[in-house]
Amino acid sequence: MNSTTAIKLMQESFDSLQRSGILEGAILVTSDTVILGTGSFLNSLGFVTFISDMEERVSAVAGQEHYLVLAEIHEFNAEQAFLSAGTLAQYIEKITR
Amino acid sequence: MVISGSSKGIGNGIAHYFLARGYRVAGCSRGKSTIEHANYFHSLVDVSNEDQVCSWVRAIKRRFKRIDILVCNAGLAPANILMPMTPGTVLTDLLHVNIAGSFFVCREVSKIMLVQRAGRVITISSMAVGLHEEGTSAYSASKSAIVEMTKVMAKELAPAGITCNVIAPSMLMTDAVNVLGEEVIQRALSKLTIKRMVTIEEICNIVSFFSAAESSCITGQVIHMGLVC
């Protein structure tokens, strides 16, 4: 799965979160969209829901089980938690390769 | 309904009870299924194995599309032994199965419930916790951990419409209890406020209560059966 498809799945997930009331407004997902950290539209529970939803979407498209493990993302620093859509997309591309 | 540890004991009784009432039940155990029912789906899972739990819960999601109720029941109940004589392996087995196993199952199921924005999580503790029963230091510690885990989980998941509660049953006549012998059983019963065994129907009644739509504001609670805490 390439990064563009991963971003598309994130857009679908964000749209789904908006429909369920977790997100207040519609969000256009780009590589720069902040998923976690300052500037993110998601609270902590929303972030967990997003990751869980993305695991399902990625697994469904890839045709096999995939888990999104933040600790495996090279650029992710748990001490200064920050994650952009672009970084997550690259990680998804890597694990589904 | 998802039940971990459904091949015998309380989990098996809960599975039969709810299957008889039209529920679809997905259960697991380390051994083969002891339940034959059209609405029952069994998997071989060691709940202390994180990968196995992840795969199991995903398989349930694929098959049933959603999970409405989790009864997180799988656990070890070793024979009572005073703390100075308790082997380290007993403690580590309890940590792996009762605490880590419950954690993995609750974590994976809660992810699905988060996405569906609804769910009921019911964990199983023990009367040993309320009684501070001699000979159960490791076991009671593991069952206390389940209570604390459930309460924290209840606070975390409440905004998503998920409730998390605990049942602390007193004695139910299961194979594990039967091997304790009459003397041990009578001594344990004598410590209870209501000095008798509970029935599986009484336990299932609490599962039904926690699962009911009308119980949506009840979370982080522990129901102790047969004793005052």
Boltz contact constraints between the chains, C-beta under 6 A:
constraints:
  - contact:
      token1: [A, 20]
      token2: [B, 117]
      max_distance: 6.0
  - contact:
      token1: [A, 45]
      token2: [B, 159]
      max_distance: 6.0
  - contact:
      token1: [A, 49]
      token2: [B, 114]
      max_distance: 6.0
  - contact:
      token1: [A, 49]
      token2: [B, 115]
      max_distance: 6.0
  - contact:
      token1: [A, 52]
      token2: [B, 111]
      max_distance: 6.0
  - contact:
      token1: [A, 52]
      token2: [B, 114]
      max_distance: 6.0
  - contact:
      token1: [A, 52]
      token2: [B, 115]
      max_distance: 6.0
  - contact:
      token1: [A, 53]
      token2: [B, 115]
      max_distance: 6.0
  - contact:
      token1: [A, 65]
      token2: [B, 58]
      max_distance: 6.0
